[in-house]
Amino acid sequence: MSDKPSYLGLLNAIANGESQAECYLDAWAQTTPDDGVRQVISTVALREGEHGKAFAKRLCELGYTVLPREDPKFDEKMTIAGDKHLTDREKFEKLGFSPAERSEPAGPDFFSRMFEDKSIDIQTGALLGRYIAEERDSGRLLTSCYRQLCAAEDGPSVTNGDGGDLSAQLGRIEDLLEKLVGKKARATR
């Protein structure tokens, strides 16, 4: 029987993935012209970097080191993130951070399955718990930011059923109708 923890691969994958995400999110934060987007992306980038280091540290404490695993799409992600010609909305979509790209399957999510390994020690379990909570919060931050960008570009839409955006939509429709009627009146003169 081996004393090697069964969850080393998981820790290694998280350390690599989070460290790489910090790089391209930092590139994005440096290129966005929007202060609100920069705040959200910088927050998430800092979390990703901290996660990468925390999991590398945990591997070290267990007597192992991070085995580098390059993401084959890393260069593409860096190019997208640093592209000053893409809008922030386009970056969300191309990098897979829009809600449609991150839709959750029915049933337990990816993070819940991390605890299926019953041999996880207490310290690693605590680290995973914090990581999961922060990842879910980062997802909420990114979703909110994306929706705000969409609302700014497309105008408000009714998505939550409370009617709050409906009056704004009706106002825009009325403005458009007034412009249309004004153009028609000028054309018949």
For each residue, the residues with C-beta under 8 A, 3 or more apart:
1:
2:
3:
4: 8
5: 8 62 119 120 121 124
6: 117 119
7: 10 11 117 119 120 124
8: 4 5 11 12 59 62 64
9: 12 13
10: 7 13 14 114 117
11: 7 8 14 15 55 58 59 62 124
12: 8 9 15 16 55 59 66 67 69
13: 9 10 16 17 69
14: 10 11 17 18 51 52 55 131
15: 11 12 18 19 51 52 55 56 59 66
16: 12 13 19 20 52 66 68 69 71
17: 13 14 20 21 52 71
18: 14 15 21 22 48 49 51 52 55
19: 15 16 22 23 48 49 52 53 56
20: 16 17 23 24 52 70 71 74 77
21: 17 18 24 25 45 48 52
22: 18 19 25 26 45 46 48 49 52
23: 19 20 26 27 74 78
24: 20 21 27 28 74 77 78 80 81 82 95
25: 21 22 28 29 41 42 44 45 48 81
26: 22 23 29 30 42 45
27: 23 24 30 31 78 81 82
28: 24 25 31 32 41 45 81 82 88 91 95
29: 25 26 32 38 41 42 45
30: 26 27 82
31: 27 28 81 82 83 84
32: 28 29 37 38 41 88
33:
34: 37 38 88 149
35: 38 39
36: 39 40 145 148
37: 32 34 40 41 88 145 149
38: 29 32 34 35 41 42
39: 35 36 42 43
40: 36 37 43 44 141 142 144 145
41: 25 28 29 32 37 38 44 45 145
42: 25 26 29 38 39 45 46
43: 39 40 46 47 138 141
44: 25 40 41 47 48 138 141 142
45: 21 22 25 26 28 29 41 42 48 49
46: 22 42 43 49 50
47: 43 44 50 51 134 135 138
48: 18 19 21 22 25 44 45 51 52 138
49: 18 19 22 45 46 52 53
50: 46 47 53 54
51: 14 15 18 47 48 54 55 131 134 135
52: 14 15 16 17 18 19 20 21 22 48 49 55 56
53: 19 49 50 56 57
54: 50 51 57 58 127 131
55: 11 12 14 15 18 51 52 58 59 66 127 131
56: 15 19 52 53 59 60 65 66
57: 53 54 60 61
58: 11 54 55 61 62 123 124 127
59: 8 11 12 15 55 56 62 64 65 66
60: 56 57 63 64 65
61: 57 58 123
62: 5 8 11 58 59 124
63: 60
64: 8 59 60
65: 56 59 60
66: 12 15 16 55 56 59
67: 12
68: 16
69: 12 13 16
70: 20 74
71: 16 17 20 74 77
72:
73: 76 77
74: 20 23 24 70 71 77 78
75: 78 79
76: 73 79 80
77: 20 24 71 73 74 80 81 95
78: 23 24 27 74 75 81 82
79: 75 76 82 83
80: 24 76 77 83 86 91 94 95
81: 24 25 27 28 31 77 78 91 95
82: 24 27 28 30 31 78 79
83: 31 79 80 86 91
84: 31
85:
86: 80 83 90 91 94
87: 90 91 149 153
88: 28 32 34 37 91 92 149
89: 92 93 146 149 150 153
90: 86 87 93 94
91: 28 80 81 83 86 87 88 94 95 97
92: 88 89 95 97 98 142 145 146 149
93: 89 90 96 97 98 100 101
94: 80 86 90 91
95: 24 28 77 80 81 91 92
96: 93 101 102
97: 91 92 93 101 102 142 146
98: 92 93 101 102 146
99: 102 103 143 146 147
100: 93 103
101: 93 96 97 98
102: 96 97 98 99 139 142 143
103: 99 100
104: 109
105: 109
106:
107:
108: 112 113
109: 104 105 112 113
110: 113 114
111: 114 132 135 136
112: 108 109 115
113: 108 109 110 116
114: 10 110 111 117 128 132
115: 112 120 125 128
116: 113
117: 6 7 10 114 120
118:
119: 5 6 7
120: 5 7 115 117 124 125 128
121: 5 124 125
122: 125 126
123: 58 61 126 127
124: 5 7 11 58 62 120 121 127 128
125: 115 120 121 122 128 129
126: 122 123 129 130
127: 54 55 58 123 124 130 131
128: 114 115 120 124 125 131 132
129: 125 126 132 133
130: 126 127 133 134
131: 14 51 54 55 127 128 134 135
132: 111 114 128 129 135 136
133: 129 130 136 137
134: 47 51 130 131 137 138
135: 47 51 111 131 132 138 139
136: 111 132 133 139 140
137: 133 134 140 141
138: 43 44 47 48 134 135 141 142
139: 102 135 136 142 143
140: 136 137 143 144
141: 40 43 44 137 138 144 145
142: 40 44 92 97 102 138 139 145 146
143: 99 102 139 140 146 147
144: 40 140 141 147 148
145: 36 37 40 41 92 141 142 148 149
146: 89 92 97 98 99 142 143 149 150
147: 99 143 144 150 151 159
148: 36 144 145 151 152
149: 34 37 87 88 89 92 145 146 152 153
150: 89 146 147 153 154
151: 147 148 154 155 156 157 165
152: 148 149
153: 87 89 149 150
154: 150 151 157
155: 151 168 169 172
156: 151 165 168 169
157: 151 154 165 169
158: 161 163 165 166 169
159: 147 165
160: 164
161: 158
162:
163: 158 166 167
164: 160 167
165: 151 156 157 158 159 168 169
166: 158 163 169 170
167: 163 164 170 171
168: 155 156 165 171 172
169: 155 156 157 158 165 166 172 173
170: 166 167 173 174
171: 167 168 174 175
172: 155 168 169 175 176
173: 169 170 176 177
174: 170 171 177 178
175: 171 172 178 179
176: 172 173 179 180
177: 173 174 180 181
178: 174 175 181 182
179: 175 176 182 183
180: 176 177 183 184
181: 177 178 184 185
182: 178 179 185 186
183: 179 180 186 187
184: 180 181 187 188
185: 181 182 188 189
186: 182 183 189
187: 183 184
188: 184 185
189: 185 186
